[in-house]
């Protein structure tokens, strides 16, 4: 890839074409990281593990451990890039374990809570 740049040397400006010859991986803002999702074989059919869909900060938790929830009920809110995303339940059941706290940073694929039906 060739880029046109403006440089200044001793108070004199020059426009130059620069060819990027570095390999693509690891260049610029691109980053690669491994996301580890909960192992489906460790879950039973009566359990739902909700994971974070993206990086962000937990801004509100709407449920408590031991609380019964309905399908579609709000569980928590995550802020990412000034946008609030609401995590909802995909099934009816009881909240058995909340893994995060308000104001905690979470990462894509991180376990948030468990719902037992």
KOLVEXMAR-941769 format. One line per field, with one value per residue: residue number from 1; residue in three letters; chain; x, y, z of N, C-alpha, C in turn. Coordinates in nm, 2 decimals. Layout:
BEGIN
n = NUM  ...
res = ALA  ...
chain = A  ...
n_xx = X  ...
n_yy = Y  ...
n_zz = Z  ...
ca_xx = X  ...
ca_yy = Y  ...
ca_zz = Z  ...
c_xx = X  ...
c_yy = Y  ...
c_zz = Z  ...
//
This chain:
BEGIN
n = 1  2  3  4  5  6  7  8  9  10  11  12  13  14  15  16  17  18  19  20  21  22  23  24  25  26  27  28  29  30  31  32  33  34  35  36  37  38  39  40  41  42  43  44  45  46  47  48  49  50  51  52  53  54  55  56  57  58  59  60  61  62  63  64  65  66  67  68  69  70  71  72  73  74  75  76  77  78  79  80  81  82  83  84  85  86  87  88  89  90  91  92  93  94  95  96  97  98  99  100  101  102  103  104  105  106  107  108  109  110  111  112  113  114  115  116  117
res = UNK  UNK  UNK  UNK  UNK  UNK  UNK  UNK  UNK  UNK  UNK  UNK  UNK  UNK  UNK  UNK  UNK  UNK  UNK  UNK  UNK  UNK  UNK  UNK  UNK  UNK  UNK  UNK  UNK  UNK  UNK  UNK  UNK  UNK  UNK  UNK  UNK  UNK  UNK  UNK  UNK  UNK  UNK  UNK  UNK  UNK  UNK  UNK  UNK  UNK  UNK  UNK  UNK  UNK  UNK  UNK  UNK  UNK  UNK  UNK  UNK  UNK  UNK  UNK  UNK  UNK  UNK  UNK  UNK  UNK  UNK  UNK  UNK  UNK  UNK  UNK  UNK  UNK  UNK  UNK  UNK  UNK  UNK  UNK  UNK  UNK  UNK  UNK  UNK  UNK  UNK  UNK  UNK  UNK  UNK  UNK  UNK  UNK  UNK  UNK  UNK  UNK  UNK  UNK  UNK  UNK  UNK  UNK  UNK  UNK  UNK  UNK  UNK  UNK  UNK  UNK  UNK
chain = A  A  A  A  A  A  A  A  A  A  A  A  A  A  A  A  A  A  A  A  A  A  A  A  A  A  A  A  A  A  A  A  A  A  A  A  A  A  A  A  A  A  A  A  A  A  A  A  A  A  A  A  A  A  A  A  A  A  A  A  A  A  A  A  A  A  A  A  A  A  A  A  A  A  A  A  A  A  A  A  A  A  A  A  A  A  A  A  A  A  A  A  A  A  A  A  A  A  A  A  A  A  A  A  A  A  A  A  A  A  A  A  A  A  A  A  A
n_xx = 0.08  0.05  0.11  0.04  0.22  0.28  0.57  0.79  1.10  1.35  1.19  1.07  0.82  0.74  0.59  0.55  0.56  0.50  0.58  0.43  0.59  0.57  0.46  0.11  -0.01  -0.04  -0.01  -0.07  -0.39  -0.50  -0.58  -0.54  -0.70  -0.75  -1.07  -1.23  -1.49  -1.75  -1.74  -1.96  -2.00  -1.98  -2.20  -2.53  -2.84  -3.03  -2.93  -2.83  -2.56  -2.48  -2.29  -2.06  -2.12  -1.94  -1.65  -1.67  -1.82  -1.98  -2.28  -2.52  -2.70  -2.97  -3.08  -3.08  -2.89  -3.06  -3.30  -3.60  -3.64  -3.80  -3.82  -3.66  -3.64  -3.47  -3.13  -2.88  -2.69  -2.45  -2.20  -2.05  -1.83  -1.98  -2.24  -2.52  -2.59  -2.83  -2.84  -3.03  -3.25  -3.25  -3.42  -3.66  -3.60  -3.39  -3.17  -2.85  -2.59  -2.40  -2.14  -2.01  -1.96  -2.11  -1.97  -1.75  -1.50  -1.56  -1.49  -1.52  -1.68  -1.66  -1.78  -2.09  -2.33  -2.53  -2.81  -3.04  -3.28
n_yy = -0.12  0.22  0.54  0.89  1.14  1.43  1.60  1.78  1.94  2.11  2.35  2.34  2.22  1.90  1.69  1.35  1.01  0.71  0.37  0.11  -0.16  -0.35  -0.66  -0.75  -0.84  -0.73  -0.46  -0.11  -0.02  -0.27  -0.55  -0.87  -1.11  -1.38  -1.52  -1.67  -1.88  -2.00  -2.35  -2.55  -2.81  -2.82  -2.72  -2.78  -2.88  -2.73  -2.49  -2.16  -1.97  -1.64  -1.44  -1.17  -0.97  -0.79  -0.58  -0.36  -0.16  -0.25  -0.09  -0.11  -0.34  -0.54  -0.75  -0.99  -1.25  -1.55  -1.45  -1.49  -1.50  -1.39  -1.50  -1.27  -1.07  -0.78  -0.80  -0.69  -0.39  -0.27  -0.04  0.07  0.26  0.49  0.40  0.24  -0.09  -0.34  -0.64  -0.93  -1.20  -1.52  -1.72  -1.85  -1.86  -1.91  -1.68  -1.79  -1.73  -1.44  -1.29  -1.04  -0.69  -0.37  -0.10  -0.25  -0.34  -0.53  -0.80  -0.91  -1.22  -1.28  -1.44  -1.34  -1.40  -1.67  -1.86  -2.08  -2.32
n_zz = 0.00  -0.08  0.05  0.07  0.21  0.41  0.49  0.71  0.68  0.83  0.83  0.58  0.37  0.23  0.00  0.00  -0.13  0.02  0.06  0.22  0.35  0.54  0.69  0.69  0.94  1.27  1.21  1.23  1.36  1.39  1.57  1.71  1.90  2.11  2.17  2.43  2.46  2.68  2.74  2.57  2.63  2.90  3.01  3.12  2.97  3.10  3.17  3.12  3.01  3.01  2.81  2.75  2.47  2.36  2.43  2.71  2.97  3.27  3.35  3.48  3.67  3.66  3.79  4.07  4.24  4.27  4.19  4.00  3.65  3.34  2.99  2.78  2.96  3.10  3.20  3.24  3.18  2.94  2.87  2.58  2.39  2.44  2.39  2.52  2.58  2.62  2.80  2.77  2.89  2.75  2.82  3.05  3.40  3.69  3.84  3.90  3.94  3.94  3.78  3.76  3.84  3.89  3.71  3.64  3.40  3.12  2.89  2.54  2.51  2.78  3.07  3.21  3.37  3.51  3.42  3.56  3.46
ca_xx = 0.00  0.13  0.05  0.09  0.24  0.35  0.67  0.86  1.24  1.41  1.08  1.03  0.73  0.76  0.49  0.62  0.48  0.57  0.52  0.43  0.64  0.56  0.35  -0.02  -0.04  0.01  0.02  -0.18  -0.48  -0.56  -0.53  -0.60  -0.69  -0.83  -1.19  -1.26  -1.63  -1.78  -1.75  -2.09  -2.01  -1.98  -2.33  -2.64  -2.95  -3.12  -2.85  -2.79  -2.45  -2.48  -2.15  -2.05  -2.11  -1.83  -1.59  -1.74  -1.83  -2.12  -2.33  -2.63  -2.74  -3.12  -3.13  -3.00  -2.88  -3.18  -3.42  -3.66  -3.66  -3.87  -3.75  -3.66  -3.62  -3.34  -3.04  -2.78  -2.65  -2.31  -2.17  -1.93  -1.82  -2.09  -2.37  -2.57  -2.65  -2.90  -2.84  -3.16  -3.25  -3.30  -3.50  -3.71  -3.53  -3.34  -3.03  -2.78  -2.45  -2.36  -2.00  -1.96  -2.01  -2.13  -1.84  -1.64  -1.48  -1.58  -1.44  -1.60  -1.67  -1.65  -1.91  -2.16  -2.41  -2.58  -2.96  -3.08  -3.42
ca_yy = 0.00  0.34  0.65  1.02  1.21  1.56  1.60  1.91  1.93  2.25  2.44  2.33  2.11  1.81  1.58  1.23  0.88  0.61  0.24  0.03  -0.29  -0.44  -0.76  -0.70  -0.87  -0.65  -0.33  -0.02  -0.04  -0.40  -0.63  -1.00  -1.17  -1.51  -1.51  -1.80  -1.89  -2.11  -2.48  -2.59  -2.95  -2.81  -2.67  -2.88  -2.83  -2.65  -2.38  -2.06  -1.88  -1.52  -1.38  -1.03  -0.97  -0.70  -0.51  -0.25  -0.14  -0.27  0.03  -0.14  -0.48  -0.53  -0.87  -1.04  -1.39  -1.61  -1.40  -1.56  -1.41  -1.44  -1.48  -1.14  -0.97  -0.72  -0.86  -0.59  -0.29  -0.26  0.07  0.06  0.37  0.58  0.34  0.14  -0.22  -0.42  -0.79  -0.99  -1.34  -1.60  -1.82  -1.83  -1.94  -1.85  -1.64  -1.87  -1.67  -1.32  -1.29  -0.91  -0.58  -0.24  -0.03  -0.34  -0.36  -0.67  -0.82  -1.00  -1.36  -1.30  -1.48  -1.24  -1.46  -1.80  -1.88  -2.22  -2.33
ca_zz = 0.00  -0.09  0.12  0.04  0.33  0.40  0.60  0.72  0.72  0.84  0.80  0.44  0.35  0.12  -0.01  -0.04  -0.14  0.11  0.04  0.34  0.31  0.66  0.67  0.74  1.07  1.37  1.17  1.25  1.48  1.39  1.68  1.71  2.03  2.12  2.26  2.48  2.50  2.77  2.67  2.57  2.69  3.05  3.05  3.10  2.89  3.18  3.21  3.01  3.05  2.92  2.79  2.70  2.32  2.32  2.54  2.77  3.12  3.32  3.40  3.56  3.68  3.69  3.86  4.18  4.25  4.33  4.13  3.88  3.53  3.22  2.86  2.73  3.07  3.11  3.30  3.27  3.07  2.91  2.79  2.49  2.30  2.47  2.36  2.62  2.52  2.73  2.79  2.81  2.91  2.64  2.87  3.19  3.50  3.82  3.83  4.00  3.96  3.87  3.78  3.74  3.93  3.83  3.69  3.60  3.26  3.07  2.75  2.46  2.55  2.92  3.14  3.29  3.47  3.48  3.45  3.57  3.44
c_xx = 0.09  0.05  0.12  0.10  0.31  0.45  0.74  1.00  1.29  1.31  1.04  0.95  0.76  0.64  0.56  0.52  0.56  0.50  0.54  0.47  0.63  0.45  0.22  -0.04  0.03  0.04  -0.10  -0.26  -0.54  -0.50  -0.61  -0.59  -0.79  -0.95  -1.22  -1.40  -1.65  -1.80  -1.89  -2.11  -2.02  -2.11  -2.43  -2.75  -3.04  -3.05  -2.82  -2.68  -2.46  -2.34  -2.16  -2.04  -1.99  -1.76  -1.67  -1.73  -1.97  -2.17  -2.45  -2.66  -2.88  -3.17  -3.03  -2.99  -3.00  -3.31  -3.47  -3.68  -3.74  -3.79  -3.77  -3.65  -3.48  -3.26  -2.94  -2.75  -2.50  -2.29  -2.04  -1.94  -1.94  -2.23  -2.40  -2.64  -2.71  -2.89  -2.97  -3.15  -3.31  -3.40  -3.56  -3.63  -3.48  -3.20  -2.95  -2.64  -2.43  -2.21  -1.93  -2.02  -2.03  -2.00  -1.73  -1.63  -1.49  -1.53  -1.53  -1.57  -1.67  -1.78  -1.96  -2.24  -2.46  -2.73  -2.99  -3.23  -3.48
c_yy = 0.12  0.46  0.78  1.09  1.34  1.57  1.74  1.89  2.07  2.35  2.44  2.21  2.04  1.72  1.46  1.11  0.78  0.48  0.16  -0.12  -0.39  -0.54  -0.70  -0.72  -0.78  -0.50  -0.24  -0.05  -0.18  -0.48  -0.77  -1.06  -1.29  -1.48  -1.65  -1.80  -2.00  -2.24  -2.53  -2.73  -2.94  -2.76  -2.78  -2.81  -2.73  -2.52  -2.29  -1.98  -1.76  -1.47  -1.25  -1.04  -0.88  -0.65  -0.39  -0.24  -0.17  -0.15  0.01  -0.29  -0.48  -0.64  -0.90  -1.19  -1.44  -1.56  -1.48  -1.46  -1.47  -1.42  -1.34  -1.03  -0.91  -0.77  -0.75  -0.50  -0.27  -0.13  0.05  0.17  0.46  0.53  0.23  0.03  -0.30  -0.57  -0.84  -1.14  -1.41  -1.71  -1.78  -1.92  -1.86  -1.81  -1.71  -1.81  -1.55  -1.30  -1.15  -0.81  -0.46  -0.17  -0.12  -0.34  -0.50  -0.68  -0.92  -1.14  -1.39  -1.34  -1.38  -1.30  -1.60  -1.80  -2.03  -2.23  -2.45
c_zz = 0.00  -0.03  0.08  0.17  0.31  0.52  0.59  0.76  0.71  0.79  0.66  0.43  0.22  0.12  -0.07  -0.05  -0.07  0.09  0.17  0.30  0.43  0.63  0.74  0.88  1.17  1.33  1.20  1.37  1.48  1.50  1.67  1.85  2.03  2.22  2.30  2.53  2.59  2.69  2.69  2.64  2.84  3.10  3.03  3.02  2.96  3.23  3.09  3.07  2.95  2.92  2.73  2.54  2.27  2.45  2.58  2.92  3.16  3.39  3.49  3.56  3.74  3.77  3.98  4.18  4.32  4.27  4.01  3.77  3.42  3.10  2.82  2.84  3.07  3.23  3.34  3.15  3.06  2.83  2.71  2.39  2.31  2.43  2.47  2.55  2.64  2.70  2.84  2.82  2.79  2.69  3.01  3.28  3.62  3.80  3.94  4.03  3.88  3.89  3.77  3.83  3.84  3.82  3.65  3.45  3.23  2.93  2.67  2.50  2.70  2.98  3.23  3.40  3.42  3.51  3.45  3.55  3.51
//
